[in-house]
Amino acid sequence: MSTIRAVAIGCGHYLPKRVVENVEFEQWVETSDEWIRARTGIERRHFAADGELTSDLAYHASIDALNDAGIEASDIDAIVLATSTPDQTFPSTATKLQAKLGIKVGFAFDLQAVCAGFAYALTTANSLIISGQAKRILVIGAETFSRIMDWEDRTTCVLFGDGAGALILEAQEGNGSNEDRGVLSCDLNSDGTYNDILYVDGGVSSTQTTGVLKMEGQEVFKHAVKKLSSSGEAALEKIGLTGQDVDWIVPHQANLRIIKKTAQKMGVPMERVVVTVQDHGNTSAASIPLAMSVANKNGQIQKNQLLLTEAIGGGLAWGAIVLRW
Ligand code: UT7
């Protein structure tokens, strides 16, 4: 049966120039390269320069994705941008990006689901395409988490980085089977009773400050392995598939131990998991499109392969998407 699918036609990313190796943190807090590598898999991350905004990172990633797709910015009719570190409280970073790209038609908006932001953005963009609201959507995850770090808290400041990734989805006709290219299944979840294990201690209506990130790492870790694998399995089950059918997991890049345990639970060997956490750290909503773009450029993920992406973050909010590349 003929059906509309949201198919990825271009993918890109951008990382700020400044690379911060683990050893740099030894000057600021009581930590070590060995501890960070062993507990997280992170070796380095990128930090935005002073004055470099989330919308700037998003702009460069978008240009990379447009070039990859071989289309112009004017061919885009909607922008969905996932971020928890917007340039300003308002207007949306998506409309700032729209202006930077010179787009004057269509619509653009931000979406906030912290580290699960890209899974939520992809699901939203997929629905917009299926319902005929837009034909070509730029879906972006862009973050400057270095701006919300507590530089005296060694349990969090070593974990995060800045960056942006972009995916262009286009409405294409499929036959309704799992062999179609595009988004095949989505599974979103949240549970606000866990607000207090991962949050920022400031905000517009509460403190009128930006605040800094606070996390109960071990608690989040336990939820992550369980919820990511069950959401991944739920997304696959909706279309009658299992971990065996997946060519690549493109997971949220927070901690290599979480990535390994989750893949193991789903029965997917690490040879079929995209890992970039060593070079990017946790870039929140940017982590999945960044990993996708890196894996696309280095030839790991190939056209027509089956991808599973999964992410979890503050909320807690989590989800998984199955798409054929
Ligand atoms: O993207 C959003 C989702 N976020 C996540 O998925 C993060 C989930 N959590 C994690 O990745 C891990 O829990 C962490 C990497 C945050 C921490 O790893 P852990 O193995 O759970 O360590 P821990 O919190 O149990 O801490 C073990 C020890 C503690 O010392 P004591 O109490 O045993 O003496 C910490 O104080 O390691 C200490 N520690 C550090 N030591 C050196 C914590 N941070 C550091 C550090 N350097 N940076």
py3Dmol code that shows the C-alpha trace and the ligand (Angstrom):
import py3Dmol

protein = """\
ATOM      1  CA  MET A   1       0.000   0.000   0.000  1.00  0.00           C
ATOM      2  CA  SER A   2       1.421   3.366  -1.021  1.00  0.00           C
ATOM      3  CA  THR A   3       2.386   5.544   1.952  1.00  0.00           C
ATOM      4  CA  ILE A   4       4.339   8.731   2.683  1.00  0.00           C
ATOM      5  CA  ARG A   5       7.703   8.202   4.380  1.00  0.00           C
ATOM      6  CA  ALA A   6      10.100  10.767   5.888  1.00  0.00           C
ATOM      7  CA  VAL A   7      13.373   9.812   4.201  1.00  0.00           C
ATOM      8  CA  ALA A   8      16.826  11.095   5.206  1.00  0.00           C
ATOM      9  CA  ILE A   9      18.369  12.781   2.163  1.00  0.00           C
ATOM     10  CA  GLY A  10      21.255  14.629   3.836  1.00  0.00           C
ATOM     11  CA  CYS A  11      23.149  14.678   7.082  1.00  0.00           C
ATOM     12  CA  GLY A  12      25.777  17.032   8.499  1.00  0.00           C
ATOM     13  CA  HIS A  13      27.479  18.207  11.652  1.00  0.00           C
ATOM     14  CA  TYR A  14      29.644  20.885  13.169  1.00  0.00           C
ATOM     15  CA  LEU A  15      32.008  20.915  16.126  1.00  0.00           C
ATOM     16  CA  PRO A  16      33.499  24.092  17.571  1.00  0.00           C
ATOM     17  CA  LYS A  17      37.242  24.499  16.982  1.00  0.00           C
ATOM     18  CA  ARG A  18      38.377  24.283  20.601  1.00  0.00           C
ATOM     19  CA  VAL A  19      39.162  20.693  21.627  1.00  0.00           C
ATOM     20  CA  VAL A  20      39.448  20.035  25.374  1.00  0.00           C
ATOM     21  CA  GLU A  21      41.322  16.856  26.305  1.00  0.00           C
ATOM     22  CA  ASN A  22      40.578  15.097  29.611  1.00  0.00           C
ATOM     23  CA  VAL A  23      43.926  16.162  31.123  1.00  0.00           C
ATOM     24  CA  GLU A  24      42.835  19.837  30.994  1.00  0.00           C
ATOM     25  CA  PHE A  25      40.257  19.140  33.711  1.00  0.00           C
ATOM     26  CA  GLU A  26      43.035  18.057  36.076  1.00  0.00           C
ATOM     27  CA  GLN A  27      43.859  21.786  36.509  1.00  0.00           C
ATOM     28  CA  TRP A  28      40.306  22.659  37.557  1.00  0.00           C
ATOM     29  CA  VAL A  29      38.958  19.730  39.620  1.00  0.00           C
ATOM     30  CA  GLU A  30      40.266  16.612  41.340  1.00  0.00           C
ATOM     31  CA  THR A  31      40.000  14.168  38.446  1.00  0.00           C
ATOM     32  CA  SER A  32      42.184  12.261  35.999  1.00  0.00           C
ATOM     33  CA  ASP A  33      42.251  11.233  32.369  1.00  0.00           C
ATOM     34  CA  GLU A  34      42.221   7.594  33.591  1.00  0.00           C
ATOM     35  CA  TRP A  35      39.031   8.052  35.666  1.00  0.00           C
ATOM     36  CA  ILE A  36      37.152   9.841  32.876  1.00  0.00           C
ATOM     37  CA  ARG A  37      38.170   7.271  30.233  1.00  0.00           C
ATOM     38  CA  ALA A  38      37.447   4.263  32.433  1.00  0.00           C
ATOM     39  CA  ARG A  39      34.053   5.456  33.743  1.00  0.00           C
ATOM     40  CA  THR A  40      32.704   7.163  30.620  1.00  0.00           C
ATOM     41  CA  GLY A  41      34.793   6.363  27.527  1.00  0.00           C
ATOM     42  CA  ILE A  42      35.212  10.099  26.943  1.00  0.00           C
ATOM     43  CA  GLU A  43      38.673  11.279  25.815  1.00  0.00           C
ATOM     44  CA  ARG A  44      37.957  14.800  24.577  1.00  0.00           C
ATOM     45  CA  ARG A  45      35.118  17.198  23.775  1.00  0.00           C
ATOM     46  CA  HIS A  46      34.672  20.511  21.932  1.00  0.00           C
ATOM     47  CA  PHE A  47      33.736  23.805  23.587  1.00  0.00           C
ATOM     48  CA  ALA A  48      32.196  26.773  21.761  1.00  0.00           C
ATOM     49  CA  ALA A  49      34.237  29.985  21.661  1.00  0.00           C
ATOM     50  CA  ASP A  50      33.071  33.090  23.523  1.00  0.00           C
ATOM     51  CA  GLY A  51      30.299  34.610  21.450  1.00  0.00           C
ATOM     52  CA  GLU A  52      29.736  31.421  19.452  1.00  0.00           C
ATOM     53  CA  LEU A  53      26.033  30.636  19.800  1.00  0.00           C
ATOM     54  CA  THR A  54      23.944  27.485  19.552  1.00  0.00           C
ATOM     55  CA  SER A  55      22.410  28.958  16.369  1.00  0.00           C
ATOM     56  CA  ASP A  56      25.942  29.341  14.901  1.00  0.00           C
ATOM     57  CA  LEU A  57      26.696  25.662  15.537  1.00  0.00           C
ATOM     58  CA  ALA A  58      23.288  24.772  14.072  1.00  0.00           C
ATOM     59  CA  TYR A  59      23.979  26.953  11.018  1.00  0.00           C
ATOM     60  CA  HIS A  60      27.267  25.204  10.160  1.00  0.00           C
ATOM     61  CA  ALA A  61      25.722  21.746  10.677  1.00  0.00           C
ATOM     62  CA  SER A  62      22.775  22.744   8.450  1.00  0.00           C
ATOM     63  CA  ILE A  63      25.057  23.926   5.636  1.00  0.00           C
ATOM     64  CA  ASP A  64      26.928  20.608   5.856  1.00  0.00           C
ATOM     65  CA  ALA A  65      23.619  18.694   5.641  1.00  0.00           C
ATOM     66  CA  LEU A  66      22.337  20.837   2.731  1.00  0.00           C
ATOM     67  CA  ASN A  67      25.590  20.162   0.841  1.00  0.00           C
ATOM     68  CA  ASP A  68      25.298  16.447   1.591  1.00  0.00           C
ATOM     69  CA  ALA A  69      21.737  16.455   0.204  1.00  0.00           C
ATOM     70  CA  GLY A  70      22.701  18.636  -2.772  1.00  0.00           C
ATOM     71  CA  ILE A  71      19.857  21.097  -2.153  1.00  0.00           C
ATOM     72  CA  GLU A  72      19.555  24.801  -1.296  1.00  0.00           C
ATOM     73  CA  ALA A  73      18.299  26.347   1.944  1.00  0.00           C
ATOM     74  CA  SER A  74      15.327  27.665  -0.071  1.00  0.00           C
ATOM     75  CA  ASP A  75      14.263  24.036  -0.668  1.00  0.00           C
ATOM     76  CA  ILE A  76      13.557  23.607   3.077  1.00  0.00           C
ATOM     77  CA  ASP A  77      10.002  24.298   4.259  1.00  0.00           C
ATOM     78  CA  ALA A  78      10.330  23.620   8.003  1.00  0.00           C
ATOM     79  CA  ILE A  79      12.972  23.585  10.758  1.00  0.00           C
ATOM     80  CA  VAL A  80      12.619  21.578  13.972  1.00  0.00           C
ATOM     81  CA  LEU A  81      15.498  22.347  16.319  1.00  0.00           C
ATOM     82  CA  ALA A  82      16.097  20.391  19.519  1.00  0.00           C
ATOM     83  CA  THR A  83      18.032  22.254  22.185  1.00  0.00           C
ATOM     84  CA  SER A  84      18.109  22.913  25.928  1.00  0.00           C
ATOM     85  CA  THR A  85      20.696  25.662  25.492  1.00  0.00           C
ATOM     86  CA  PRO A  86      18.962  28.209  23.232  1.00  0.00           C
ATOM     87  CA  ASP A  87      20.643  31.507  22.284  1.00  0.00           C
ATOM     88  CA  GLN A  88      17.929  33.429  24.144  1.00  0.00           C
ATOM     89  CA  THR A  89      14.777  32.625  26.104  1.00  0.00           C
ATOM     90  CA  PHE A  90      12.941  33.770  22.994  1.00  0.00           C
ATOM     91  CA  PRO A  91      12.761  34.020  20.000  1.00  0.00           C
ATOM     92  CA  SER A  92      13.413  30.386  19.206  1.00  0.00           C
ATOM     93  CA  THR A  93      16.890  29.354  18.082  1.00  0.00           C
ATOM     94  CA  ALA A  94      15.136  27.708  15.113  1.00  0.00           C
ATOM     95  CA  THR A  95      13.880  31.084  13.819  1.00  0.00           C
ATOM     96  CA  LYS A  96      17.357  32.581  14.350  1.00  0.00           C
ATOM     97  CA  LEU A  97      18.753  29.730  12.264  1.00  0.00           C
ATOM     98  CA  GLN A  98      16.021  30.286   9.669  1.00  0.00           C
ATOM     99  CA  ALA A  99      17.189  33.907   9.316  1.00  0.00           C
ATOM    100  CA  LYS A 100      20.871  32.902   9.128  1.00  0.00           C
ATOM    101  CA  LEU A 101      20.004  30.463   6.335  1.00  0.00           C
ATOM    102  CA  GLY A 102      18.042  33.192   4.513  1.00  0.00           C
ATOM    103  CA  ILE A 103      14.782  31.207   4.613  1.00  0.00           C
ATOM    104  CA  LYS A 104      11.658  33.384   4.680  1.00  0.00           C
ATOM    105  CA  VAL A 105       8.959  30.802   4.075  1.00  0.00           C
ATOM    106  CA  GLY A 106       7.607  27.837   5.986  1.00  0.00           C
ATOM    107  CA  PHE A 107       7.942  27.551   9.756  1.00  0.00           C
ATOM    108  CA  ALA A 108      10.583  26.931  12.415  1.00  0.00           C
ATOM    109  CA  PHE A 109      10.384  26.061  16.091  1.00  0.00           C
ATOM    110  CA  ASP A 110      12.451  24.747  19.008  1.00  0.00           C
ATOM    111  CA  LEU A 111      11.719  21.575  20.875  1.00  0.00           C
ATOM    112  CA  GLN A 112      13.102  20.745  24.325  1.00  0.00           C
ATOM    113  CA  ALA A 113      13.495  17.187  25.603  1.00  0.00           C
ATOM    114  CA  VAL A 114      17.107  17.555  26.808  1.00  0.00           C
ATOM    115  CA  CYS A 115      19.275  14.587  25.731  1.00  0.00           C
ATOM    116  CA  ALA A 116      16.244  12.876  24.169  1.00  0.00           C
ATOM    117  CA  GLY A 117      15.619  16.027  22.102  1.00  0.00           C
ATOM    118  CA  PHE A 118      16.656  14.597  18.756  1.00  0.00           C
ATOM    119  CA  ALA A 119      14.457  11.502  19.158  1.00  0.00           C
ATOM    120  CA  TYR A 120      11.522  13.813  19.923  1.00  0.00           C
ATOM    121  CA  ALA A 121      12.419  16.142  17.022  1.00  0.00           C
ATOM    122  CA  LEU A 122      12.707  13.267  14.558  1.00  0.00           C
ATOM    123  CA  THR A 123       9.338  11.866  15.668  1.00  0.00           C
ATOM    124  CA  THR A 124       7.720  15.312  15.377  1.00  0.00           C
ATOM    125  CA  ALA A 125       9.225  15.962  11.941  1.00  0.00           C
ATOM    126  CA  ASN A 126       8.094  12.518  10.790  1.00  0.00           C
ATOM    127  CA  SER A 127       4.518  13.326  11.879  1.00  0.00           C
ATOM    128  CA  LEU A 128       4.644  16.714  10.110  1.00  0.00           C
ATOM    129  CA  ILE A 129       5.695  15.003   6.898  1.00  0.00           C
ATOM    130  CA  ILE A 130       3.128  12.201   7.138  1.00  0.00           C
ATOM    131  CA  SER A 131       0.340  14.737   7.814  1.00  0.00           C
ATOM    132  CA  GLY A 132       1.400  16.827   4.811  1.00  0.00           C
ATOM    133  CA  GLN A 133       2.447  19.926   6.795  1.00  0.00           C
ATOM    134  CA  ALA A 134       5.902  19.999   5.204  1.00  0.00           C
ATOM    135  CA  LYS A 135       7.826  18.247   2.439  1.00  0.00           C
ATOM    136  CA  ARG A 136      11.465  18.875   3.427  1.00  0.00           C
ATOM    137  CA  ILE A 137      12.354  19.379   7.062  1.00  0.00           C
ATOM    138  CA  LEU A 138      15.691  20.302   8.573  1.00  0.00           C
ATOM    139  CA  VAL A 139      15.869  18.432  11.890  1.00  0.00           C
ATOM    140  CA  ILE A 140      18.629  19.645  14.165  1.00  0.00           C
ATOM    141  CA  GLY A 141      20.154  18.931  17.544  1.00  0.00           C
ATOM    142  CA  ALA A 142      22.388  21.802  18.682  1.00  0.00           C
ATOM    143  CA  GLU A 143      23.816  22.489  22.122  1.00  0.00           C
ATOM    144  CA  THR A 144      26.272  24.621  24.066  1.00  0.00           C
ATOM    145  CA  PHE A 145      26.214  22.642  27.316  1.00  0.00           C
ATOM    146  CA  SER A 146      29.567  24.196  28.341  1.00  0.00           C
ATOM    147  CA  ARG A 147      27.447  27.258  29.261  1.00  0.00           C
ATOM    148  CA  ILE A 148      25.484  25.401  31.955  1.00  0.00           C
ATOM    149  CA  MET A 149      28.330  23.540  33.675  1.00  0.00           C
ATOM    150  CA  ASP A 150      29.315  23.933  37.318  1.00  0.00           C
ATOM    151  CA  TRP A 151      33.111  24.046  36.846  1.00  0.00           C
ATOM    152  CA  GLU A 152      33.664  23.004  40.446  1.00  0.00           C
ATOM    153  CA  ASP A 153      31.549  19.842  40.170  1.00  0.00           C
ATOM    154  CA  ARG A 154      33.802  17.041  38.913  1.00  0.00           C
ATOM    155  CA  THR A 155      30.861  14.635  38.723  1.00  0.00           C
ATOM    156  CA  THR A 156      29.307  16.592  35.817  1.00  0.00           C
ATOM    157  CA  CYS A 157      31.723  19.091  34.226  1.00  0.00           C
ATOM    158  CA  VAL A 158      33.910  16.401  32.619  1.00  0.00           C
ATOM    159  CA  LEU A 159      30.970  14.762  30.853  1.00  0.00           C
ATOM    160  CA  PHE A 160      29.538  17.300  28.418  1.00  0.00           C
ATOM    161  CA  GLY A 161      30.557  19.005  25.168  1.00  0.00           C
ATOM    162  CA  ASP A 162      29.205  21.384  22.516  1.00  0.00           C
ATOM    163  CA  GLY A 163      28.214  20.602  18.931  1.00  0.00           C
ATOM    164  CA  ALA A 164      25.425  20.315  16.381  1.00  0.00           C
ATOM    165  CA  GLY A 165      24.093  17.722  13.962  1.00  0.00           C
ATOM    166  CA  ALA A 166      21.477  18.074  11.232  1.00  0.00           C
ATOM    167  CA  LEU A 167      19.363  15.670   9.222  1.00  0.00           C
ATOM    168  CA  ILE A 168      17.173  16.580   6.260  1.00  0.00           C
ATOM    169  CA  LEU A 169      13.976  14.565   5.920  1.00  0.00           C
ATOM    170  CA  GLU A 170      12.020  14.540   2.657  1.00  0.00           C
ATOM    171  CA  ALA A 171       8.521  13.254   1.930  1.00  0.00           C
ATOM    172  CA  GLN A 172       8.849  10.278  -0.408  1.00  0.00           C
ATOM    173  CA  GLU A 173       6.485   7.575  -1.446  1.00  0.00           C
ATOM    174  CA  GLY A 174       6.977   4.105   0.045  1.00  0.00           C
ATOM    175  CA  ASN A 175       5.037   0.854  -0.272  1.00  0.00           C
ATOM    176  CA  GLY A 176       4.271   0.593   3.449  1.00  0.00           C
ATOM    177  CA  SER A 177       6.703  -2.243   4.137  1.00  0.00           C
ATOM    178  CA  ASN A 178       9.782  -2.393   6.369  1.00  0.00           C
ATOM    179  CA  GLU A 179      11.862  -2.274   3.184  1.00  0.00           C
ATOM    180  CA  ASP A 180      10.880   1.371   2.643  1.00  0.00           C
ATOM    181  CA  ARG A 181      13.568   3.962   3.252  1.00  0.00           C
ATOM    182  CA  GLY A 182      12.739   6.521   5.958  1.00  0.00           C
ATOM    183  CA  VAL A 183      11.326   6.568   9.468  1.00  0.00           C
ATOM    184  CA  LEU A 184       9.557   3.264  10.124  1.00  0.00           C
ATOM    185  CA  SER A 185       8.709   3.405  13.820  1.00  0.00           C
ATOM    186  CA  CYS A 186       8.902   5.739  16.827  1.00  0.00           C
ATOM    187  CA  ASP A 187       8.577   5.171  20.568  1.00  0.00           C
ATOM    188  CA  LEU A 188       8.527   8.172  22.959  1.00  0.00           C
ATOM    189  CA  ASN A 189       8.232   8.156  26.758  1.00  0.00           C
ATOM    190  CA  SER A 190       8.644  10.459  29.751  1.00  0.00           C
ATOM    191  CA  ASP A 191       8.208  10.271  33.524  1.00  0.00           C
ATOM    192  CA  GLY A 192       8.283  13.587  35.376  1.00  0.00           C
ATOM    193  CA  THR A 193       8.533  11.942  38.782  1.00  0.00           C
ATOM    194  CA  TYR A 194      12.263  11.752  38.030  1.00  0.00           C
ATOM    195  CA  ASN A 195      12.668  15.537  37.477  1.00  0.00           C
ATOM    196  CA  ASP A 196      15.095  15.778  40.376  1.00  0.00           C
ATOM    197  CA  ILE A 197      17.787  13.300  39.262  1.00  0.00           C
ATOM    198  CA  LEU A 198      18.865  15.397  36.262  1.00  0.00           C
ATOM    199  CA  TYR A 199      18.042  19.101  36.068  1.00  0.00           C
ATOM    200  CA  VAL A 200      19.339  22.671  35.812  1.00  0.00           C
ATOM    201  CA  ASP A 201      18.942  24.654  39.050  1.00  0.00           C
ATOM    202  CA  GLY A 202      17.774  27.863  37.369  1.00  0.00           C
ATOM    203  CA  GLY A 203      15.131  29.094  34.968  1.00  0.00           C
ATOM    204  CA  VAL A 204      13.083  32.020  33.771  1.00  0.00           C
ATOM    205  CA  SER A 205      10.024  31.608  35.965  1.00  0.00           C
ATOM    206  CA  SER A 206      11.797  30.162  39.016  1.00  0.00           C
ATOM    207  CA  THR A 207      15.106  31.979  39.625  1.00  0.00           C
ATOM    208  CA  GLN A 208      15.422  34.320  36.628  1.00  0.00           C
ATOM    209  CA  THR A 209      18.912  32.853  36.154  1.00  0.00           C
ATOM    210  CA  THR A 210      20.290  30.271  33.755  1.00  0.00           C
ATOM    211  CA  GLY A 211      21.470  27.841  36.433  1.00  0.00           C
ATOM    212  CA  VAL A 212      23.891  24.907  36.221  1.00  0.00           C
ATOM    213  CA  LEU A 213      23.395  21.206  35.560  1.00  0.00           C
ATOM    214  CA  LYS A 214      22.908  18.843  38.510  1.00  0.00           C
ATOM    215  CA  MET A 215      22.825  15.065  38.152  1.00  0.00           C
ATOM    216  CA  GLU A 216      22.630  11.943  40.275  1.00  0.00           C
ATOM    217  CA  GLY A 217      24.803  10.021  37.856  1.00  0.00           C
ATOM    218  CA  GLN A 218      24.360   6.513  39.210  1.00  0.00           C
ATOM    219  CA  GLU A 219      20.560   6.833  39.304  1.00  0.00           C
ATOM    220  CA  VAL A 220      20.421   8.131  35.737  1.00  0.00           C
ATOM    221  CA  PHE A 221      22.794   5.348  34.669  1.00  0.00           C
ATOM    222  CA  LYS A 222      20.452   2.637  35.994  1.00  0.00           C
ATOM    223  CA  HIS A 223      17.390   4.157  34.331  1.00  0.00           C
ATOM    224  CA  ALA A 224      19.314   4.656  31.083  1.00  0.00           C
ATOM    225  CA  VAL A 225      20.243   1.011  30.494  1.00  0.00           C
ATOM    226  CA  LYS A 226      16.769  -0.258  31.341  1.00  0.00           C
ATOM    227  CA  LYS A 227      14.704   2.392  29.571  1.00  0.00           C
ATOM    228  CA  LEU A 228      16.856   2.650  26.439  1.00  0.00           C
ATOM    229  CA  SER A 229      16.798  -1.078  25.778  1.00  0.00           C
ATOM    230  CA  SER A 230      13.046  -1.385  26.459  1.00  0.00           C
ATOM    231  CA  SER A 231      12.259   1.615  24.235  1.00  0.00           C
ATOM    232  CA  GLY A 232      14.529   0.275  21.490  1.00  0.00           C
ATOM    233  CA  GLU A 233      12.781  -3.082  21.680  1.00  0.00           C
ATOM    234  CA  ALA A 234       9.343  -1.407  21.710  1.00  0.00           C
ATOM    235  CA  ALA A 235      10.135   0.607  18.568  1.00  0.00           C
ATOM    236  CA  LEU A 236      11.332  -2.555  16.803  1.00  0.00           C
ATOM    237  CA  GLU A 237       8.381  -4.636  18.020  1.00  0.00           C
ATOM    238  CA  LYS A 238       5.877  -2.128  16.587  1.00  0.00           C
ATOM    239  CA  ILE A 239       7.022  -3.185  13.115  1.00  0.00           C
ATOM    240  CA  GLY A 240       7.697  -6.840  13.894  1.00  0.00           C
ATOM    241  CA  LEU A 241      11.497  -6.597  14.128  1.00  0.00           C
ATOM    242  CA  THR A 242      14.135  -7.409  16.758  1.00  0.00           C
ATOM    243  CA  GLY A 243      17.741  -6.433  17.510  1.00  0.00           C
ATOM    244  CA  GLN A 244      18.830  -9.138  15.029  1.00  0.00           C
ATOM    245  CA  ASP A 245      17.414  -7.063  12.155  1.00  0.00           C
ATOM    246  CA  VAL A 246      19.333  -3.892  13.047  1.00  0.00           C
ATOM    247  CA  ASP A 247      22.382  -2.982  10.946  1.00  0.00           C
ATOM    248  CA  TRP A 248      23.448  -0.117  13.231  1.00  0.00           C
ATOM    249  CA  ILE A 249      22.443   1.259  16.589  1.00  0.00           C
ATOM    250  CA  VAL A 250      23.156   5.004  16.647  1.00  0.00           C
ATOM    251  CA  PRO A 251      22.780   5.651  20.381  1.00  0.00           C
ATOM    252  CA  HIS A 252      22.827   8.792  22.469  1.00  0.00           C
ATOM    253  CA  GLN A 253      26.481   9.287  23.360  1.00  0.00           C
ATOM    254  CA  ALA A 254      26.601   9.838  27.131  1.00  0.00           C
ATOM    255  CA  ASN A 255      28.683   6.972  28.473  1.00  0.00           C
ATOM    256  CA  LEU A 256      30.367   4.056  26.688  1.00  0.00           C
ATOM    257  CA  ARG A 257      29.320   1.695  29.498  1.00  0.00           C
ATOM    258  CA  ILE A 258      25.643   2.620  28.965  1.00  0.00           C
ATOM    259  CA  ILE A 259      26.032   2.181  25.196  1.00  0.00           C
ATOM    260  CA  LYS A 260      27.593  -1.286  25.635  1.00  0.00           C
ATOM    261  CA  LYS A 261      25.103  -2.544  28.217  1.00  0.00           C
ATOM    262  CA  THR A 262      22.120  -1.320  26.187  1.00  0.00           C
ATOM    263  CA  ALA A 263      23.371  -2.949  22.983  1.00  0.00           C
ATOM    264  CA  GLN A 264      24.057  -6.169  24.861  1.00  0.00           C
ATOM    265  CA  LYS A 265      20.508  -6.197  26.285  1.00  0.00           C
ATOM    266  CA  MET A 266      19.125  -5.853  22.756  1.00  0.00           C
ATOM    267  CA  GLY A 267      21.400  -8.586  21.412  1.00  0.00           C
ATOM    268  CA  VAL A 268      23.340  -6.276  19.087  1.00  0.00           C
ATOM    269  CA  PRO A 269      27.152  -6.737  19.010  1.00  0.00           C
ATOM    270  CA  MET A 270      29.351  -3.634  19.413  1.00  0.00           C
ATOM    271  CA  GLU A 271      30.578  -4.015  15.786  1.00  0.00           C
ATOM    272  CA  ARG A 272      27.106  -2.745  14.837  1.00  0.00           C
ATOM    273  CA  VAL A 273      27.046   0.244  17.214  1.00  0.00           C
ATOM    274  CA  VAL A 274      28.198   3.752  16.222  1.00  0.00           C
ATOM    275  CA  VAL A 275      30.420   5.197  18.971  1.00  0.00           C
ATOM    276  CA  THR A 276      31.632   8.811  18.982  1.00  0.00           C
ATOM    277  CA  VAL A 277      31.487   9.564  22.717  1.00  0.00           C
ATOM    278  CA  GLN A 278      35.302   9.421  22.928  1.00  0.00           C
ATOM    279  CA  ASP A 279      35.609  12.511  20.698  1.00  0.00           C
ATOM    280  CA  HIS A 280      32.472  14.515  21.542  1.00  0.00           C
ATOM    281  CA  GLY A 281      31.526  13.751  25.159  1.00  0.00           C
ATOM    282  CA  ASN A 282      27.812  14.103  25.852  1.00  0.00           C
ATOM    283  CA  THR A 283      26.416  16.786  23.525  1.00  0.00           C
ATOM    284  CA  SER A 284      22.815  16.230  24.648  1.00  0.00           C
ATOM    285  CA  ALA A 285      20.334  16.687  21.752  1.00  0.00           C
ATOM    286  CA  ALA A 286      23.231  17.006  19.283  1.00  0.00           C
ATOM    287  CA  SER A 287      24.747  13.631  20.077  1.00  0.00           C
ATOM    288  CA  ILE A 288      22.658  11.402  17.779  1.00  0.00           C
ATOM    289  CA  PRO A 289      22.779  13.539  14.615  1.00  0.00           C
ATOM    290  CA  LEU A 290      26.491  14.149  15.255  1.00  0.00           C
ATOM    291  CA  ALA A 291      27.107  10.392  15.496  1.00  0.00           C
ATOM    292  CA  MET A 292      24.932   9.775  12.402  1.00  0.00           C
ATOM    293  CA  SER A 293      26.818  12.333  10.378  1.00  0.00           C
ATOM    294  CA  VAL A 294      30.249  11.046  11.425  1.00  0.00           C
ATOM    295  CA  ALA A 295      29.204   7.451  10.632  1.00  0.00           C
ATOM    296  CA  ASN A 296      27.706   8.548   7.300  1.00  0.00           C
ATOM    297  CA  LYS A 297      30.854  10.407   6.275  1.00  0.00           C
ATOM    298  CA  ASN A 298      33.217   7.576   7.227  1.00  0.00           C
ATOM    299  CA  GLY A 299      31.109   5.039   5.324  1.00  0.00           C
ATOM    300  CA  GLN A 300      29.941   3.021   8.340  1.00  0.00           C
ATOM    301  CA  ILE A 301      26.237   3.496   7.658  1.00  0.00           C
ATOM    302  CA  GLN A 302      25.124   2.800   4.107  1.00  0.00           C
ATOM    303  CA  LYS A 303      21.977   3.529   2.112  1.00  0.00           C
ATOM    304  CA  ASN A 304      19.137   1.058   2.804  1.00  0.00           C
ATOM    305  CA  GLN A 305      20.596  -0.159   6.112  1.00  0.00           C
ATOM    306  CA  LEU A 306      18.311  -0.403   9.143  1.00  0.00           C
ATOM    307  CA  LEU A 307      19.191   2.044  11.945  1.00  0.00           C
ATOM    308  CA  LEU A 308      17.941   2.168  15.524  1.00  0.00           C
ATOM    309  CA  THR A 309      18.550   5.366  17.496  1.00  0.00           C
ATOM    310  CA  GLU A 310      17.789   5.703  21.202  1.00  0.00           C
ATOM    311  CA  ALA A 311      18.249   8.468  23.768  1.00  0.00           C
ATOM    312  CA  ILE A 312      17.424   9.412  27.355  1.00  0.00           C
ATOM    313  CA  GLY A 313      17.802  12.620  29.320  1.00  0.00           C
ATOM    314  CA  GLY A 314      16.356  15.029  31.859  1.00  0.00           C
ATOM    315  CA  GLY A 315      12.647  14.620  32.544  1.00  0.00           C
ATOM    316  CA  LEU A 316      13.230  11.781  32.451  1.00  0.00           C
ATOM    317  CA  ALA A 317      12.413  11.716  28.747  1.00  0.00           C
ATOM    318  CA  TRP A 318      13.473   8.881  26.466  1.00  0.00           C
ATOM    319  CA  GLY A 319      12.697   7.268  23.156  1.00  0.00           C
ATOM    320  CA  ALA A 320      13.816   5.258  20.154  1.00  0.00           C
ATOM    321  CA  ILE A 321      13.350   5.497  16.382  1.00  0.00           C
ATOM    322  CA  VAL A 322      13.779   2.871  13.679  1.00  0.00           C
ATOM    323  CA  LEU A 323      14.652   4.198  10.243  1.00  0.00           C
ATOM    324  CA  ARG A 324      15.993   2.804   7.023  1.00  0.00           C
ATOM    325  CA  TRP A 325      18.859   5.032   5.815  1.00  0.00           C
TER     326      TRP A 325
END
"""
ligand_1 = """\
48
UT7
O 22.668 12.334 28.765
C 21.863 12.327 29.896
C 22.002 11.067 30.572
N 23.166 11.059 31.421
C 23.816 9.948 31.594
O 23.482 8.984 30.947
C 24.891 9.869 32.641
C 24.665 8.636 33.476
N 25.654 8.432 34.507
C 26.949 8.154 34.255
O 27.383 8.152 33.127
C 27.832 7.762 35.408
O 27.028 7.514 36.552
C 28.903 8.833 35.756
C 29.955 8.860 34.649
C 28.268 10.178 35.905
C 29.608 8.450 37.047
O 30.158 7.154 36.955
P 29.941 6.103 38.143
O 30.690 4.897 37.777
O 28.451 5.966 38.326
O 30.639 6.805 39.362
P 30.009 7.199 40.759
O 29.062 8.338 40.626
O 29.538 5.951 41.454
O 31.307 7.706 41.512
C 32.367 6.796 41.874
C 33.449 7.609 42.536
C 32.930 8.530 43.646
O 33.884 8.566 44.684
P 33.663 7.705 46.020
O 32.376 8.210 46.596
O 33.581 6.292 45.559
O 34.879 8.030 46.824
C 32.900 9.882 42.961
O 33.021 10.953 43.881
O 34.094 8.459 41.582
C 34.106 9.794 42.069
N 34.061 10.721 40.935
C 35.171 11.125 40.288
N 36.470 10.855 40.452
C 37.330 11.411 39.601
C 32.978 11.273 40.362
N 33.367 12.058 39.340
C 34.705 11.979 39.270
C 35.663 12.556 38.420
N 36.962 12.243 38.617
N 35.326 13.376 37.403
"""
view = py3Dmol.view(width=600, height=400)
view.addModel(protein, "pdb")
view.setStyle({"model": 0}, {"cartoon": {"style": "trace"}})
view.addModel(ligand_1, "xyz")
view.setStyle({"model": 1}, {"stick": {}})
view.zoomTo()
view.show()
